[in-house]
């Protein structure tokens, strides 16, 4: 028996487990890419409009920070500028979550030890996870390239663009393989991997903003920090411009080194243990842990703090570009029309903020889903039964997590509205006049986010083993319909499936109470359904 014995059996097992999640990720990312290309073709149909967009983007620090470097004004280059960074983040999260799910999570739940009792090599589990994730990224790269080719873009550059995104996913899969060896919990490993993604995006952003423009202001030469980031490497391939295939050499060297390190760490630790020493806890528990609410807060506070930082950065980014939005779309009537369709009938700036705050509301619902699905994780790990064996009722235990999620959603949208208003106010010199209306507009998103949170609770109560898939599928559909519905011109009946479609487009439109009340009623009904179902089913039922 070798260290890799049983790898292919574990590959089949991983594919069986991910038969739903990975296809959802792949389809969602390809739809985003297809919509991006379609929107660029429709919004900037001629060279002059794309040239003006390239010059504006190359000279806008906010655009460079969010979208990345500019490599010319061709249709393909414009598509890469507007969509590559988002897709890079998507494949990065897809890859890290999958690798940790099949490695550290298996050890945390005891599955790895059970499998290891058979004829399985030391490195088989990690190798199988990397094969599955690398395969998913290869499939995505091919689909991405075919999507670009299908829009009449050059074949060679399209293959390069698809491959650059696939390599981003593989690079972060290798990073996740290392974090899975360091942390003793899947939560910690995912946290470190997410921090690596955030650092990569930040390095890329700093490098692009600190760079210089050449060729008449239509091309950005990044500073050195961008070359420390896998997301930056994907942009440095400069598809549809220079076509730098040699950049893939950096990816290969990095992936080989990280995978080798992960294997070395695997050989020097016990199954279930991490390389990082676990800090001993306090000798006595704080009084807050004596209540279910205090325990829920202890479990969820790190997640909330992480989301809070992300929302503050997101709001500051959107607020910073608010004063430039008119200039950025001045040469494209189609772009201005799209913003108005997404964000209501107010001024262009108001419509822009309505669109960005709606995206913030969808993001806040993602936090709520992550928080509420912790109930399923606690149940699956059999940590709920000891709590319920005390005087704590099922209803009280569920309410502790639901209250944290509800308060967290409200706090997150307020933080985004505050950050957006403060940044925009500083730019135009009117902080006091911008913060209150934008915070109020952000709060309009809360009922829809709670409705989506209610779906997660209902799924947990009724179909616990399907709760994760149901909740995140609902989130993905809302995200796609909210961001791509107008671009794809989807039927209104389809758009109405998203609770966010029914919200007034504040601050561009007047706020009407009726849809907000109806969404709160729907959220309450879903919460009640989930709680009633959990009271009547067995704990750890599947």
Secondary structure, DSSP 8 states (H G I E B T S, - for coil): --TTTTHHHHHHHHHHHTTTHHHHHHHHHHHHHHHHHHHHHHH--SHHHHHHHHHHHHT-HHHHHHT---B-SSHHHHHHHHHHHHHHHHHHHHHHHHHHHHTHHHHHHTHHHHHHTSS--TTHHHHHHHHHHHHHHHHHHHHHHHHHHHTT--HHHHHHHHHHHHHHHHHHHHHHHHHHHH-SSHHHHHHHHHHHHHHHHHHHHHHHHTSEEETTTTEEE--GGGGG-HHHHHHHT-TTTT--GGGHHHHHHHHHHHHHHHHHHHTTS-TT--SS------SS--GGGGSHHHHHHHHHHHHHHHHHHHHHHHHHHHHHHGGGHHHHHTT-HHHHHHHHHHH-SS-HHHHHHHHHHHHHHHHHHHHHHHHHTHHHHHHHTT-HHHHHTTT--HHHHHHHHHHHHHHHHHHHHHHHHHHHHHHHHHHHT-HHHHHHHHHHHHHTTHHHHHHHHHHHHHHHHH-GGGHHHHHHHHHHHHHHHHHHHHHHT--HHHHTTSGGGGS--TTTS---HHHHHHHHHHHHHHHHHHHHHHHHS-TT--
